[in-house]
Amino acid sequence: MKKIIYLFLTVSLIFSSCSKEKDESTPTVINGCTDNTAFNYDASASANTDDGSCLYLITGCWEWETGVIDGIDFSSTNITEVVLYFWDDGKYGIEYYTSDGLVVYDEGTYSLSSDQTTMNTTSMTYVSDGVGGWDTDFIETTTLLAISKFNSNEFDGGWDDNDGIGNFTSKKSTNYFLNGWK
């Protein structure tokens, strides 16, 4: 009986002193687009580290949250809203509102660089004549917009051209739609 107890204690001691080796391997890093709202997101690619390669569709409406034009913060003016419209055919528009309604709008064309860091625009500006008509203010040749942030919900950028210097932050609009353009 003593031998059985010694055998049992010996076997217990052997098994309790053995431990499984810890798996200390480093997970494999797979670079790619990890934002499922990007149009180039590929769930089957198994990317686990965002490498900044995500691309987004600009089509839709964007509302300025902040904006500065030639050193003047638009929130300190009578402008109450600025709305950007981008159609998938390369056309765009901008509407400027005051408490009196739409007072200025731009319309033209845009092209977004393949890496989505710059945008070229060509547009014409129209200013309300105050009696229901529109006067052509000027033709803006080309503006190069430097994009500082762009994803499915945010679009921020700045410009420096012959008409002035400015920057803005904007969010995807839930209040305006492409079919509601002026």
Backbone as a printed PyTorch tensor [residue, N CA C, xyz], in Angstrom:
tensor([[[  0.8160,  -1.1870,   0.0000],
         [  0.0000,   0.0000,   0.0000],
         [  0.8640,   1.2560,   0.0000]],

        [[  1.9790,   1.2110,   0.7670],
         [  2.8760,   2.3550,   0.7960],
         [  3.4560,   2.6070,  -0.5890]],

        [[  3.7370,   1.5330,  -1.3100],
         [  4.3130,   1.6780,  -2.6480],
         [  3.3190,   2.3500,  -3.5880]],

        [[  2.0740,   2.0400,  -3.4480],
         [  1.0520,   2.6430,  -4.3040],
         [  0.9350,   4.1380,  -3.9930]],

        [[  0.9890,   4.4810,  -2.7270],
         [  0.9060,   5.8990,  -2.3400],
         [  2.1370,   6.6390,  -2.8580]],

        [[  3.3410,   6.0430,  -2.6960],
         [  4.5620,   6.6760,  -3.2110],
         [  4.5070,   6.8200,  -4.7360]],

        [[  4.0320,   5.8040,  -5.3970],
         [  3.9000,   5.8500,  -6.8450],
         [  2.9200,   6.9470,  -7.2670]],

        [[  1.7950,   7.0210,  -6.5810],
         [  0.7950,   8.0420,  -6.8810],
         [  1.3720,   9.4470,  -6.6630]],

        [[  2.0990,   9.6680,  -5.5490],
         [  2.7160,  10.9680,  -5.2590],
         [  3.8080,  11.2940,  -6.2790]],

        [[  4.5710,  10.3300,  -6.6730],
         [  5.6460,  10.5490,  -7.6490],
         [  5.0640,  10.9320,  -9.0030]],

        [[  4.0610,  10.1960,  -9.4460],
         [  3.4200,  10.4980, -10.7330],
         [  2.7620,  11.8710, -10.6710]],

        [[  2.1060,  12.2070,  -9.5700],
         [  1.4660,  13.5210,  -9.4200],
         [  2.5030,  14.6330,  -9.4740]],

        [[  3.6350,  14.4250,  -8.8290],
         [  4.6980,  15.4150,  -8.8030],
         [  5.2700,  15.6230, -10.2040]],

        [[  5.4460,  14.5580, -10.9360],
         [  5.9850,  14.6500, -12.3070],
         [  5.0310,  15.4470, -13.1940]],

        [[  3.7400,  15.1250, -13.1460],
         [  2.7840,  15.8140, -14.0170],
         [  2.5460,  17.2600, -13.5980]],

        [[  2.6220,  17.5450, -12.3170],
         [  2.3860,  18.9210, -11.8670],
         [  3.5940,  19.8040, -12.1440]],

        [[  4.7790,  19.2420, -12.2640],
         [  5.9590,  20.0540, -12.5350],
         [  6.1360,  20.3100, -14.0240]],

        [[  5.4550,  19.5660, -14.8640],
         [  5.5320,  19.7790, -16.3070],
         [  4.5460,  20.8730, -16.6930]],

        [[  5.0080,  21.7810, -17.4950],
         [  4.0860,  22.8150, -17.9760],
         [  4.2610,  22.9730, -19.4730]],

        [[  3.2040,  23.3910, -20.0650],
         [  3.2130,  23.5930, -21.4960],
         [  4.0210,  24.8500, -21.8040]],

        [[  4.7900,  24.8410, -22.8790],
         [  5.5480,  26.0190, -23.2590],
         [  4.5910,  27.1000, -23.7420]],

        [[  4.9080,  28.3430, -23.3520],
         [  4.0850,  29.4670, -23.7800],
         [  4.3890,  29.7950, -25.2280]],

        [[  3.3210,  30.1250, -25.9700],
         [  3.4720,  30.5270, -27.3580],
         [  3.7890,  32.0230, -27.3710]],

        [[  5.0510,  32.3450, -27.6000],
         [  5.4690,  33.7410, -27.5940],
         [  5.7640,  34.2460, -28.9960]],

        [[  5.1200,  33.6590, -29.9890],
         [  5.3420,  34.1070, -31.3630],
         [  4.6250,  35.4440, -31.5880]],

        [[  5.1980,  36.2740, -32.4080],
         [  4.6310,  37.5740, -32.7400],
         [  3.6230,  37.3930, -33.8630]],

        [[  2.4380,  38.0010, -33.7100],
         [  1.4530,  37.8700, -34.7940],
         [  2.0040,  38.4800, -36.0860]],

        [[  1.6320,  37.9100, -37.1890],
         [  2.0620,  38.4030, -38.4940],
         [  1.3680,  39.7190, -38.8000]],

        [[  2.1600,  40.7150, -39.1720],
         [  1.6140,  42.0260, -39.5430],
         [  1.2610,  41.9850, -41.0180]],

        [[ -0.0010,  42.3070, -41.3080],
         [ -0.4590,  42.3850, -42.7000],
         [ -0.9360,  43.8070, -42.9270]],

        [[ -0.1620,  44.5740, -43.6920],
         [ -0.4940,  45.9720, -43.9890],
         [ -1.5840,  46.0470, -45.0410]],

        [[ -2.4190,  47.0620, -44.9200],
         [ -3.4770,  47.2740, -45.9030],
         [ -4.5160,  48.2330, -45.3800]],

        [[ -5.6130,  48.3300, -46.0670],
         [ -6.7220,  49.1880, -45.6670],
         [ -7.6010,  48.4150, -44.6870]],

        [[ -7.7580,  48.9580, -43.4830],
         [ -8.5520,  48.2700, -42.4630],
         [ -9.8940,  48.9550, -42.1860]],

        [[-10.2200,  49.9950, -42.9580],
         [-11.4780,  50.7230, -42.7590],
         [-12.5370,  50.1640, -43.7050]],

        [[-13.5290,  49.5020, -43.1550],
         [-14.5410,  48.8620, -44.0030],
         [-15.4680,  49.8570, -44.7050]],

        [[-15.3300,  51.1680, -44.4480],
         [-16.1130,  52.1590, -45.1880],
         [-15.3840,  52.6440, -46.4440]],

        [[-14.1310,  52.2530, -46.6220],
         [-13.3610,  52.6480, -47.8040],
         [-13.7750,  51.7960, -48.9960]],

        [[-13.7370,  52.3810, -50.2090],
         [-14.1700,  51.5950, -51.3660],
         [-13.1330,  50.5650, -51.7840]],

        [[-11.9030,  50.6550, -51.3050],
         [-10.9010,  49.6500, -51.6420],
         [-10.6580,  48.6650, -50.4850]],

        [[-11.5310,  48.6670, -49.4970],
         [-11.4260,  47.7120, -48.3960],
         [-11.7140,  46.2990, -48.9080]],

        [[-10.9000,  45.3520, -48.5020],
         [-11.0740,  43.9650, -48.9220],
         [-11.0070,  43.0870, -47.6760]],

        [[-12.1440,  42.6350, -47.2010],
         [-12.1920,  41.8240, -45.9800],
         [-11.3960,  40.5390, -46.1360]],

        [[-11.3160,  40.0140, -47.3410],
         [-10.5930,  38.7630, -47.5540],
         [ -9.0790,  38.9580, -47.5100]],

        [[ -8.6080,  40.2060, -47.5550],
         [ -7.1680,  40.4740, -47.5330],
         [ -6.5790,  40.3010, -46.1390]],

        [[ -7.3940,  40.2730, -45.1040],
         [ -6.9750,  40.0430, -43.7180],
         [ -5.9790,  41.0570, -43.1880]],

        [[ -6.0060,  42.2900, -43.7050],
         [ -5.1030,  43.3230, -43.1940],
         [ -5.4150,  43.5800, -41.7300]],

        [[ -4.3590,  43.6820, -40.9160],
         [ -4.5460,  43.9650, -39.4940],
         [ -3.8120,  45.2270, -39.0530]],

        [[ -3.1080,  45.8780, -39.9750],
         [ -2.4070,  47.1220, -39.7010],
         [ -2.7010,  48.1040, -40.8300]],

        [[ -3.3360,  49.2300, -40.4790],
         [ -3.6970,  50.2110, -41.5020],
         [ -2.4330,  50.9080, -41.9920]],

        [[ -2.2230,  50.8810, -43.2910],
         [ -1.0320,  51.4900, -43.8820],
         [ -1.3370,  52.8080, -44.6010]],

        [[ -2.5430,  53.3520, -44.3930],
         [ -2.9040,  54.6210, -45.0200],
         [ -3.3250,  54.4980, -46.4710]],

        [[ -3.5780,  53.3020, -46.9360],
         [ -3.9210,  53.1030, -48.3490],
         [ -5.4210,  53.1540, -48.6220]],

        [[ -6.2440,  53.3920, -47.6160],
         [ -7.6910,  53.4260, -47.8230],
         [ -8.0780,  54.5810, -48.7420]],

        [[ -9.0150,  54.3290, -49.6370],
         [ -9.5270,  55.3420, -50.5530],
         [-11.0370,  55.4500, -50.3580]],

        [[-11.5610,  56.6770, -50.5140],
         [-12.9670,  56.9340, -50.2280],
         [-13.6380,  57.6160, -51.4090]],

        [[-14.9340,  57.4880, -51.4880],
         [-15.7130,  58.1830, -52.5080],
         [-16.0650,  59.5660, -51.9900]],

        [[-15.8190,  60.5770, -52.7920],
         [-16.1410,  61.9430, -52.3830],
         [-17.5720,  62.3090, -52.7640]],

        [[-18.1880,  61.5030, -53.6110],
         [-19.5440,  61.7830, -54.0810],
         [-20.4760,  62.0040, -52.8970]],

        [[-21.2530,  63.0720, -52.9830],
         [-22.2120,  63.3860, -51.9250],
         [-22.0880,  64.8260, -51.4870]],

        [[-22.6770,  65.1330, -50.3480],
         [-22.6900,  66.4940, -49.8120],
         [-21.8950,  66.5510, -48.5190]],

        [[-21.1890,  67.6500, -48.3610],
         [-20.3380,  67.8780, -47.1850],
         [-20.6690,  69.2530, -46.6300]],

        [[-20.8350,  69.3610, -45.3050],
         [-21.1190,  70.6440, -44.6710],
         [-19.8850,  71.1360, -43.9240]],

        [[-19.5220,  72.4040, -44.1870],
         [-18.3930,  72.9840, -43.4550],
         [-18.7290,  73.0200, -41.9760]],

        [[-17.7470,  72.6690, -41.1640],
         [-17.8490,  72.8630, -39.7200],
         [-17.0780,  74.1170, -39.3270]],

        [[-15.9070,  74.2890, -39.9290],
         [-15.1080,  75.4930, -39.7250],
         [-14.5890,  75.9220, -41.0860]],

        [[-14.3190,  77.1920, -41.2300],
         [-13.7570,  77.6870, -42.4810],
         [-13.1590,  79.0620, -42.2910]],

        [[-11.9950,  79.2560, -42.8870],
         [-11.3160,  80.5410, -42.8470],
         [-10.9600,  80.9030, -44.2840]],

        [[-11.3600,  82.0940, -44.7110],
         [-11.0430,  82.5710, -46.0540],
         [-10.3440,  83.9180, -45.9050]],

        [[ -9.1370,  84.0140, -46.4280],
         [ -8.3150,  85.2300, -46.3290],
         [ -8.2450,  85.7520, -44.8890]],

        [[ -8.0610,  84.8460, -43.9550],
         [ -7.8870,  85.2190, -42.5460],
         [ -9.1750,  85.5080, -41.8020]],

        [[-10.3190,  85.4160, -42.4730],
         [-11.6050,  85.7040, -41.8150],
         [-12.3260,  84.3940, -41.5430]],

        [[-12.6230,  84.1630, -40.2800],
         [-13.3680,  82.9720, -39.8820],
         [-14.8110,  83.1500, -40.3380]],

        [[-15.2970,  82.2270, -41.1840],
         [-16.6470,  82.4140, -41.7430],
         [-17.7100,  82.4350, -40.6640]],

        [[-17.4480,  81.8500, -39.4870],
         [-18.4610,  81.8680, -38.4220],
         [-18.6310,  83.2670, -37.8350]],

        [[-17.6720,  84.1680, -38.0990],
         [-17.8060,  85.5410, -37.6040],
         [-18.4650,  86.4520, -38.6510]],

        [[-18.9170,  85.8680, -39.7570],
         [-19.6010,  86.6390, -40.8090],
         [-21.0870,  86.3060, -40.7680]],

        [[-21.8130,  86.7990, -41.7330],
         [-23.2470,  86.4710, -41.7910],
         [-23.4960,  85.1660, -42.5380]],

        [[-22.4360,  84.4590, -42.9450],
         [-22.6000,  83.1520, -43.5920],
         [-22.9690,  82.1310, -42.5190]],

        [[-24.0890,  81.4740, -42.7260],
         [-24.5560,  80.5040, -41.7340],
         [-24.2180,  79.0690, -42.1100]],

        [[-24.0940,  78.7960, -43.4150],
         [-23.7750,  77.4400, -43.8630],
         [-23.0130,  77.4860, -45.1770]],

        [[-22.1040,  76.5280, -45.3230],
         [-21.4240,  76.3010, -46.5950],
         [-21.5620,  74.8110, -46.8820]],

        [[-22.0950,  74.4980, -48.0660],
         [-22.3340,  73.1010, -48.4350],
         [-21.5770,  72.7950, -49.7250]],

        [[-20.8210,  71.7060, -49.7140],
         [-20.0780,  71.2410, -50.8830],
         [-20.8180,  70.0680, -51.5000]],

        [[-20.9850,  70.0810, -52.8210],
         [-21.6500,  68.9990, -53.5560],
         [-20.6370,  68.3930, -54.5290]],

        [[-20.5120,  67.0770, -54.5390],
         [-19.6420,  66.3980, -55.4940],
         [-20.4260,  65.2760, -56.1650]],

        [[-20.5280,  65.3670, -57.5030],
         [-21.1920,  64.3180, -58.2630],
         [-20.1330,  63.3840, -58.8310]],

        [[-20.5160,  62.1580, -59.1390],
         [-19.5430,  61.1770, -59.6250],
         [-19.1100,  61.4150, -61.0660]],

        [[-19.6950,  62.4020, -61.7540],
         [-19.2970,  62.7040, -63.1280],
         [-18.2350,  63.8050, -63.2070]],

        [[-17.6590,  64.1910, -62.0490],
         [-16.6070,  65.2010, -62.0360],
         [-17.0950,  66.6290, -61.8710]],

        [[-18.3870,  66.8220, -61.6260],
         [-18.9150,  68.1610, -61.3920],
         [-19.0590,  68.3970, -59.8940]],

        [[-18.9490,  69.6730, -59.5100],
         [-19.1410,  70.0030, -58.1060],
         [-19.8090,  71.3640, -57.9790]],

        [[-20.3070,  71.6410, -56.7970],
         [-20.9100,  72.9270, -56.4970],
         [-20.6910,  73.2770, -55.0370]],

        [[-20.7120,  74.5560, -54.7550],
         [-20.6120,  75.0380, -53.3670],
         [-21.7250,  76.0570, -53.1740]],

        [[-22.4720,  75.9420, -52.1040],
         [-23.5190,  76.9010, -51.7660],
         [-23.1490,  77.6100, -50.4680]],

        [[-23.3180,  78.9390, -50.4710],
         [-23.0810,  79.7620, -49.2900],
         [-24.4170,  80.3600, -48.8640]],

        [[-24.8020,  80.1130, -47.6310],
         [-26.0840,  80.5840, -47.1180],
         [-25.8990,  81.6360, -46.0220]],

        [[-26.8340,  82.5760, -45.9660],
         [-26.9840,  83.4830, -44.8290],
         [-28.3970,  83.2770, -44.3010]],

        [[-28.7820,  84.0650, -43.3270],
         [-30.1590,  83.9530, -42.8150],
         [-31.1820,  84.3370, -43.8860]],

        [[-30.7440,  85.0190, -44.9390],
         [-31.6320,  85.3750, -46.0440],
         [-31.7470,  84.2800, -47.0950]],

        [[-31.0120,  83.2080, -46.9380],
         [-31.0440,  82.1150, -47.9100],
         [-29.7390,  82.0130, -48.6830]],

        [[-29.8000,  81.3770, -49.8370],
         [-28.6310,  81.1770, -50.6910],
         [-28.2010,  82.5230, -51.2850]],

        [[-26.9360,  82.9090, -51.0620],
         [-26.4600,  84.2050, -51.5540],
         [-25.3400,  84.0880, -52.5830]],

        [[-24.5740,  83.0150, -52.5400],
         [-23.4770,  82.8050, -53.4790],
         [-23.3910,  81.3150, -53.7630]],

        [[-23.0810,  80.9840, -55.0130],
         [-22.7690,  79.5960, -55.2980],
         [-21.6850,  79.5220, -56.3580]],

        [[-20.9200,  78.4540, -56.3050],
         [-19.8990,  78.1380, -57.2970],
         [-20.3120,  76.8380, -57.9520]],

        [[-20.0210,  76.7100, -59.2340],
         [-20.1980,  75.4200, -59.8790],
         [-19.0610,  75.2300, -60.8730]],

        [[-18.6650,  73.9820, -61.0210],
         [-17.5610,  73.7030, -61.9220],
         [-17.2440,  72.2260, -61.9670]],

        [[-15.9780,  71.9400, -62.2470],
         [-15.5200,  70.5570, -62.3380],
         [-14.3800,  70.3310, -61.3580]],

        [[-14.1860,  69.0770, -61.0130],
         [-13.0930,  68.7310, -60.1050],
         [-12.4340,  67.4410, -60.5770]],

        [[-11.2040,  67.2700, -60.1680],
         [-10.5230,  65.9840, -60.3430],
         [ -9.7270,  65.7290, -59.0790]],

        [[ -9.8860,  64.5540, -58.5500],
         [ -9.2420,  64.1350, -57.3090],
         [ -8.0370,  63.2810, -57.6730]],

        [[ -6.8790,  63.5700, -57.0570],
         [ -5.6840,  62.7830, -57.3530],
         [ -5.8790,  61.3350, -56.9020]],

        [[ -5.1490,  60.4170, -57.5040],
         [ -5.3370,  58.9950, -57.2050],
         [ -5.0080,  58.6650, -55.7530]],

        [[ -4.1140,  59.4370, -55.1250],
         [ -3.8020,  59.1840, -53.7110],
         [ -4.6790,  60.0130, -52.7700]],

        [[ -5.6070,  60.7760, -53.3380],
         [ -6.6050,  61.5740, -52.6180],
         [ -5.9840,  62.6190, -51.6740]],

        [[ -4.8520,  63.1980, -52.0880],
         [ -4.2310,  64.2510, -51.2850],
         [ -4.3930,  65.6310, -51.9090]],

        [[ -4.8010,  65.6910, -53.1790],
         [ -5.0300,  66.9790, -53.8350],
         [ -6.2590,  66.8930, -54.7420]],

        [[ -6.8300,  68.0610, -54.9890],
         [ -7.9740,  68.1620, -55.8830],
         [ -7.7940,  69.4250, -56.7190]],

        [[ -7.9930,  69.3130, -58.0100],
         [ -7.9990,  70.4780, -58.8980],
         [ -9.4480,  70.8190, -59.2030]],

        [[ -9.7590,  72.1150, -59.1570],
         [-11.1150,  72.5480, -59.4780],
         [-11.0770,  73.7010, -60.4600]],

        [[-12.0830,  73.7970, -61.2770],
         [-12.3120,  74.9450, -62.1480],
         [-13.7710,  75.3150, -61.9570]],

        [[-14.0260,  76.6000, -61.6930],
         [-15.4170,  76.9510, -61.3890],
         [-15.7430,  78.3860, -61.7830]],

        [[-17.0270,  78.6840, -61.7580],
         [-17.5440,  80.0290, -61.9360],
         [-18.3620,  80.3540, -60.6870]],

        [[-18.2640,  81.5890, -60.2320],
         [-18.9850,  82.0180, -59.0340],
         [-20.1500,  82.9170, -59.4220]],

        [[-21.2890,  82.6970, -58.8020],
         [-22.4900,  83.4930, -59.0300],
         [-22.9110,  84.1280, -57.7130]],

        [[-23.2640,  85.4090, -57.7690],
         [-23.6780,  86.1500, -56.5790],
         [-25.1110,  86.6210, -56.7920]],

        [[-25.9140,  86.5030, -55.7470],
         [-27.3080,  86.9380, -55.8290],
         [-27.3690,  88.4340, -56.1370]],

        [[-28.2600,  88.8110, -57.0430],
         [-28.4390,  90.2370, -57.3380],
         [-29.4510,  90.8720, -56.3870]],

        [[-29.9720,  90.0790, -55.4550],
         [-30.8960,  90.5980, -54.4570],
         [-32.3470,  90.6330, -54.8960]],

        [[-32.6220,  90.3410, -56.1640],
         [-34.0040,  90.3690, -56.6560],
         [-34.3570,  89.0680, -57.3660]],

        [[-33.6840,  87.9900, -56.9850],
         [-34.0190,  86.6800, -57.5380],
         [-33.1570,  86.2270, -58.6910]],

        [[-32.2160,  87.0590, -59.1250],
         [-31.3290,  86.6790, -60.2210],
         [-29.9040,  86.4570, -59.7250]],

        [[-29.0550,  86.0980, -60.6580],
         [-27.6590,  85.8030, -60.3130],
         [-26.7270,  86.5300, -61.2580]],

        [[-25.7030,  87.1630, -60.7070],
         [-24.6680,  87.8170, -61.4900],
         [-23.4070,  86.9580, -61.4560]],

        [[-22.7380,  86.8500, -62.6100],
         [-21.4630,  86.1470, -62.6440],
         [-20.4300,  87.0370, -61.9860]],

        [[-19.7770,  86.5240, -60.9730],
         [-18.7910,  87.3010, -60.2370],
         [-17.4300,  87.2180, -60.9300]],

        [[-16.9240,  86.0400, -61.1720],
         [-15.6480,  85.8540, -61.8530],
         [-15.5050,  84.3950, -62.2340]],

        [[-14.6120,  84.1650, -63.1600],
         [-14.2810,  82.7900, -63.5100],
         [-12.9750,  82.4600, -62.8230]],

        [[-13.0100,  81.4500, -62.0310],
         [-11.8160,  81.0090, -61.3240],
         [-11.1490,  79.9610, -62.1920]],

        [[ -9.9190,  80.1930, -62.5410],
         [ -9.2550,  79.2470, -63.4390],
         [ -9.1230,  77.8830, -62.7700]],

        [[ -8.0660,  77.6920, -62.0410],
         [ -7.8710,  76.4010, -61.3790],
         [ -7.4080,  76.6320, -59.9610]],

        [[ -7.9920,  75.9060, -59.0530],
         [ -7.5690,  75.9360, -57.6570],
         [ -7.0400,  74.5690, -57.3020]],

        [[ -5.8920,  74.5420, -56.6710],
         [ -5.3320,  73.2960, -56.1660],
         [ -5.6470,  73.2280, -54.6800]],

        [[ -6.4390,  72.2670, -54.3180],
         [ -6.8340,  72.0720, -52.9310],
         [ -5.9560,  70.9860, -52.3370]],

        [[ -5.2860,  71.2970, -51.2380],
         [ -4.5070,  70.2960, -50.5190],
         [ -5.4200,  69.6600, -49.4740]],

        [[ -5.5730,  68.3660, -49.5450],
         [ -6.4800,  67.6550, -48.6400],
         [ -5.6900,  67.1480, -47.4360]],

        [[ -6.0920,  67.5960, -46.2470],
         [ -5.3790,  67.1890, -45.0360],
         [ -6.0290,  65.9900, -44.3520]],

        [[ -7.3160,  65.8010, -44.5610],
         [ -8.0030,  64.6390, -43.9830],
         [ -9.1630,  64.2840, -44.8860]],

        [[ -9.2690,  62.9980, -45.2010],
         [-10.3760,  62.5660, -46.0420],
         [-10.6870,  61.1200, -45.7130]],

        [[-11.8970,  60.8880, -45.2470],
         [-12.3910,  59.5300, -45.0270],
         [-13.8900,  59.5440, -45.2960]],

        [[-14.5810,  58.5120, -44.9030],
         [-15.9990,  58.4350, -45.2460],
         [-16.8600,  59.4780, -44.5420]],

        [[-16.3440,  60.1170, -43.4850],
         [-17.1390,  61.0950, -42.7420],
         [-16.5180,  62.4790, -42.6450]],

        [[-15.2430,  62.6240, -42.9910],
         [-14.5570,  63.9050, -42.8460],
         [-13.8250,  64.2740, -44.1300]],

        [[-13.8480,  65.5650, -44.4490],
         [-13.1540,  66.0790, -45.6250],
         [-12.6180,  67.4470, -45.2390]],

        [[-11.3110,  67.5700, -45.0620],
         [-10.6780,  68.8070, -44.6270],
         [ -9.5880,  69.1850, -45.6310]],

        [[ -9.4180,  70.4750, -45.8510],
         [ -8.3870,  70.8880, -46.7840],
         [ -8.1190,  72.3740, -46.7440]],

        [[ -7.2690,  72.8070, -47.6580],
         [ -6.9170,  74.2150, -47.7420],
         [ -6.4530,  74.5610, -49.1420]],

        [[ -6.4150,  75.8650, -49.4520],
         [ -6.0050,  76.3120, -50.7770],
         [ -5.2860,  77.6440, -50.6610]],

        [[ -4.5320,  77.9690, -51.6880],
         [ -3.8250,  79.2350, -51.8210],
         [ -3.7790,  79.5290, -53.3140]],

        [[ -4.6420,  80.4440, -53.7800],
         [ -4.6860,  80.7500, -55.2100],
         [ -4.8620,  82.2400, -55.4190]],

        [[ -5.0910,  82.6500, -56.6570],
         [ -5.2030,  84.0670, -56.9790],
         [ -6.4210,  84.7280, -56.3430]],

        [[ -7.3700,  83.9490, -55.8700],
         [ -8.5590,  84.5220, -55.2340],
         [ -8.4710,  84.5470, -53.7220]],

        [[ -7.4620,  83.9290, -53.1620],
         [ -7.3180,  83.9760, -51.7180],
         [ -6.7360,  82.7060, -51.1350]],

        [[ -6.6440,  82.7310, -49.8260],
         [ -6.1130,  81.6130, -49.0570],
         [ -7.2170,  81.1570, -48.1250]],

        [[ -7.3710,  79.8560, -47.9600],
         [ -8.4090,  79.3840, -47.0560],
         [ -8.1840,  77.9660, -46.6130]],

        [[ -8.9600,  77.5690, -45.6330],
         [ -8.9720,  76.1810, -45.1770],
         [-10.3240,  75.8990, -44.5470]],

        [[-10.6330,  74.6270, -44.4440],
         [-11.9330,  74.2460, -43.9090],
         [-11.8690,  72.8450, -43.3160]],

        [[-12.8340,  72.5560, -42.4680],
         [-13.1140,  71.1970, -42.0310],
         [-14.5800,  70.9500, -42.3490]],

        [[-14.9060,  69.7380, -42.7440],
         [-16.3000,  69.4440, -43.0680],
         [-16.6390,  68.0120, -42.6970]],

        [[-17.9170,  67.7780, -42.5690],
         [-18.4530,  66.4480, -42.2760],
         [-19.4330,  66.0650, -43.3700]],

        [[-19.5660,  64.7680, -43.5940],
         [-20.5540,  64.2690, -44.5510],
         [-21.9240,  64.7600, -44.0870]],

        [[-22.6850,  65.3160, -44.9950],
         [-23.9700,  65.9140, -44.6440],
         [-25.0680,  64.8700, -44.4970]],

        [[-25.8950,  65.0900, -43.5060],
         [-27.1210,  64.3110, -43.3700],
         [-28.3310,  65.2100, -43.6360]],

        [[-28.0610,  66.5090, -43.9190],
         [-29.1260,  67.4810, -44.1490],
         [-29.3150,  67.8500, -45.6130]],

        [[-28.2800,  67.6570, -46.4230],
         [-28.3210,  68.0400, -47.8390],
         [-28.0820,  66.8140, -48.6990]],

        [[-28.6630,  66.8370, -49.9030],
         [-28.5460,  65.7000, -50.8210],
         [-28.2750,  66.2360, -52.2220]],

        [[-27.6260,  65.4260, -53.0520],
         [-27.2470,  65.8770, -54.3920],
         [-28.4320,  66.3560, -55.2140]],

        [[-29.5900,  65.7680, -55.0320],
         [-30.7570,  66.2030, -55.8090],
         [-31.3410,  67.5180, -55.2870]],

        [[-30.7780,  68.0600, -54.2080],
         [-31.2600,  69.3240, -53.6590],
         [-30.4090,  70.5120, -54.0610]],

        [[-29.4570,  70.3280, -54.9820],
         [-28.5710,  71.4130, -55.4220],
         [-29.3740,  72.6060, -55.9030]],

        [[-29.0670,  73.7650, -55.4230],
         [-29.6940,  75.0620, -55.6480],
         [-31.0010,  74.9470, -56.3520]]])
